[in-house]
Amino acid sequence: MKQSYSEYAALFKALSDETRLKIIDMLSCGEMCACDILEQLSLSQSTLSYHMKILSECGIVNAVRDGAWMRYTISKARADEAAAFVGYITTDKEDCICKSCRKTKCEEGESNGK
C-alpha cells in the first residue's frame, strides 16, 4: 500500500468535524440532495456549501449538480481506501517506518548499563 500520510491527513481532518460526520452518516443511506441535508441539519446554504466543499475536496463525497441543487453521495472507493489505510498503519509490517528507529535511546542506555 502506498503511504501518503498528507493525503489521508486531509481526509481525516475533514472527518474530524461533528457536522461533517453527521453528513457522512446521512449519506450512508444513499444519495441526498442539498435541500434534504439542509432541512435535517438546520444549516444555512453557505454553511452546508462550506462543509460539502471540504468533504468533496478530500474525495470522500461525490457532488453532482442537478439544476439549482447539488446531489451528494459517499465515494465508496475512497471510504474503503481510508479504512484500508487505518488497517495498514495500525498493523506491524516489514516496511514500517518504525523499523529504522527500533533501537531507541532508552534501549541503548540499558545496554550501556545506565
C-alpha positions as CSV (number, residue, x, y, z in Angstrom):
1,M,0.0,0.0,0.0
2,K,1.3,3.4,-0.9
3,Q,1.8,5.6,2.2
4,S,0.5,9.1,1.5
5,Y,0.2,10.5,5.0
6,S,-0.6,14.0,3.8
7,E,-3.4,12.7,1.6
8,Y,-5.0,10.8,4.4
9,A,-4.4,13.5,6.9
10,A,-6.6,15.8,4.8
11,L,-9.3,13.2,4.7
12,F,-9.2,12.6,8.5
13,K,-9.1,16.3,9.1
14,A,-12.3,16.6,7.1
15,L,-13.9,13.9,9.1
16,S,-12.9,15.4,12.4
17,D,-15.9,17.8,12.4
18,E,-19.1,16.7,14.1
19,T,-21.3,18.3,11.3
20,R,-19.4,16.6,8.6
21,L,-19.6,13.3,10.4
22,K,-23.4,13.7,10.6
23,I,-23.4,14.4,6.8
24,I,-21.4,11.3,6.1
25,D,-23.8,9.3,8.3
26,M,-26.8,10.7,6.4
27,L,-25.2,9.9,3.1
28,S,-24.6,6.3,4.2
29,C,-28.2,5.6,3.2
30,G,-27.7,6.8,-0.3
31,E,-27.8,9.9,-2.5
32,M,-29.1,13.1,-0.9
33,C,-30.0,16.5,-2.3
34,A,-28.5,19.5,-0.5
35,C,-32.1,20.7,0.3
36,D,-32.7,17.5,2.3
37,I,-29.4,17.8,4.2
38,L,-30.2,21.4,4.9
39,E,-33.6,20.5,6.3
40,Q,-32.2,17.8,8.6
41,L,-29.3,19.7,10.0
42,S,-30.8,23.2,10.1
43,L,-27.8,24.8,8.4
44,S,-27.6,27.8,6.2
45,Q,-26.9,27.2,2.5
46,S,-23.4,28.8,2.8
47,T,-22.5,26.7,5.8
48,L,-23.6,23.5,4.0
49,S,-21.6,24.5,0.9
50,Y,-18.5,25.0,3.1
51,H,-18.8,21.6,4.6
52,M,-19.6,19.9,1.3
53,K,-16.6,21.6,-0.3
54,I,-14.3,20.1,2.3
55,L,-15.8,16.6,2.0
56,S,-15.7,16.8,-1.8
57,E,-12.1,18.0,-2.0
58,C,-10.8,15.2,0.1
59,G,-12.7,12.7,-2.1
60,I,-15.0,11.1,0.5
61,V,-18.1,12.7,-1.1
62,N,-19.1,12.9,-4.8
63,A,-21.1,16.0,-5.8
64,V,-23.2,16.3,-9.0
65,R,-25.2,19.4,-10.0
66,D,-28.9,18.8,-10.6
67,G,-30.4,22.1,-11.8
68,A,-30.2,24.6,-8.9
69,W,-29.3,21.9,-6.4
70,M,-26.4,19.6,-5.7
71,R,-26.8,15.9,-5.1
72,Y,-24.3,14.1,-2.9
73,T,-23.1,10.5,-2.5
74,I,-20.4,8.8,-0.5
75,S,-17.4,7.7,-2.5
76,K,-17.3,4.0,-1.6
77,A,-13.9,3.6,-3.1
78,R,-12.4,6.5,-1.0
79,A,-14.1,5.2,2.1
80,D,-12.7,1.7,1.5
81,E,-9.2,3.3,0.9
82,A,-9.4,5.1,4.2
83,A,-10.4,2.0,6.1
84,A,-7.6,0.0,4.5
85,F,-5.1,2.8,5.3
86,V,-6.1,2.7,9.0
87,G,-5.7,-1.0,9.0
88,Y,-2.3,-0.7,7.3
89,I,-0.9,1.9,9.7
90,T,-2.1,0.0,12.8
91,T,-0.6,-3.3,11.8
92,D,3.1,-4.4,12.1
93,K,4.7,-4.8,8.7
94,E,8.2,-5.3,7.3
95,D,8.3,-1.8,5.7
96,C,7.0,0.0,8.7
97,I,8.8,3.4,9.4
98,C,9.5,2.2,13.0
99,K,11.9,-0.5,11.7
100,S,14.5,2.1,11.1
101,C,14.3,3.6,14.5
102,R,13.5,0.4,16.5
103,K,16.5,0.8,18.8
104,T,15.6,3.8,21.0
105,K,17.9,5.8,23.2
106,C,16.2,4.0,26.2
107,E,17.3,0.7,24.8
108,E,20.8,2.0,24.1
109,G,21.0,3.3,27.7
110,E,20.0,-0.1,29.1
111,S,22.7,-1.9,27.0
112,N,25.4,0.6,28.3
113,G,24.5,-0.1,31.9
114,K,22.8,3.2,32.5
